[in-house]
Amino acid sequence: MSAGEKVKTGETVKATEQNAGRSKLRTRVIRLGSVSFRFRPRSVLISAVLLLLVLLLMAFHIAYGGTVLPYDKVVAALLGDQSDSAIHLASTEFRAPRMAAAVLVGACLAASGAITQTVARNPLASPDILGVTSGASFGAVSILVLAGGGYAGLSGLAATVSMPAAAFGTGLLFGIAVYAFSYRRGVDGFRLVLVGLGISGLATSLTTWLLTLGDVTNAAQALTWMMGSLNGKDWTLMQPMVCCGAVLLLCAFLLARPLFLTSLGEETAISLGVRLGPLRLAALTTAALLASLATVVAGPLGFVALASPQVARLLLRAVNPPIFSSALVGAIFVLLADTVAAHSLSVALPVGVATAVVGAPYLIYLVLRSQRRLL
């Protein structure tokens, strides 16, 4: 070995030791008998702050999401105070379902975006760009247009099951199609985005074609839903949706550790017992179901799944978008967007318009940054 190579090797070893020392300072270990947990204090602190902010914004959304209500009385009503029956009724029965929908939609979309961006290793790989959201919209619009207006045109069990089932099925189908067409001895992030854009365009074209076939009234209802809206939510609809969302989010959180191991490199992940093929399939399936559920509840909200994971990643200074913190950022995003949309003009705007106003510039920024890296 030459002198130059020895110097270079020594510098590499020294840098590795310094990075390892910094990692030890940034992480802590809790041992409970034979079980140990490793965590980063910064991640725990920021996640706790985000969770507290979500709780505060939930009451803020109820108080200022329509006709303004006293914030302190809203908080008291949510904690069980029934001394002011009007405030309690308005908070818990009329506005709380819409607030729950905002939290659920934001968390599901952001968690879905964190999963797809981690699997593809591409910040542009979100379910609205990969065609999952467009596919779910196609299934939901097919019920709204062809079955006589969705919930209003159906009755009983059919009204409860048909639209969510159609959205889940088509969202998952389009997600599987993207994965199948982009798989070439592995999943390449750039190829996944290109295939996703093509599948998304196909789903959007099919949805537009459906709108031309249906009745004018049903088509108008579908167009309103496609703008992204949280109007008209009640506990009858939200209770099963919240239960499904909780199960899917739990599955997403369980995938966080094996997905993190893939960031260390495929060979390292395999040596640690990770089966990459089944993991990626399970992760993308979970992401597709999360995005489909959010689409059923609020319609296709753009850019929430794209921007929230990257904001969480920057806050936590993580290698990959953290799923739990991304879900919290997504909930904050939708809560704020819906509150702002309610008071931005004399007429309340759909929440999808507010998320697009914030998210579109961010998408332009990501594209320009990617182009600079290629150049």
Secondary structure, 3 states (H helix, E strand, C coil): CCHHHHHHHHHHHHHHHHHHHHHHHHCEEEEECCEEEEECHHHHHHHHHHHHHHHHHHHHHHHHCCCCCCHHHHHHHHCCCCCCHHHHHHHHHHHHHHHHHHHHHHHHHHHHHHHHHHHHCCCCCCCCCCCHHHHHHHHHHHHHHHCCCCCCCCCHHHHHHHHHHHHHHHHHHHHHHHHHHHECCCECHHHHHHHHHHHHHHHHHHHHHHHHHCCHHHHHHHHHHHCCCCCCCCHHHHHHHHHHHHHHHHHHHHCHHHHHHHCCCHHHHHHCCCCHHHHHHHHHHHHHHHHHHHHHHHCCCCCHHHHHHHHHHHHHCCCCCCHHHHHHHHHHHHHHHHHHHHHCCCCCCCHHHHHHHHHHHHHHHHHHHHHHHHC
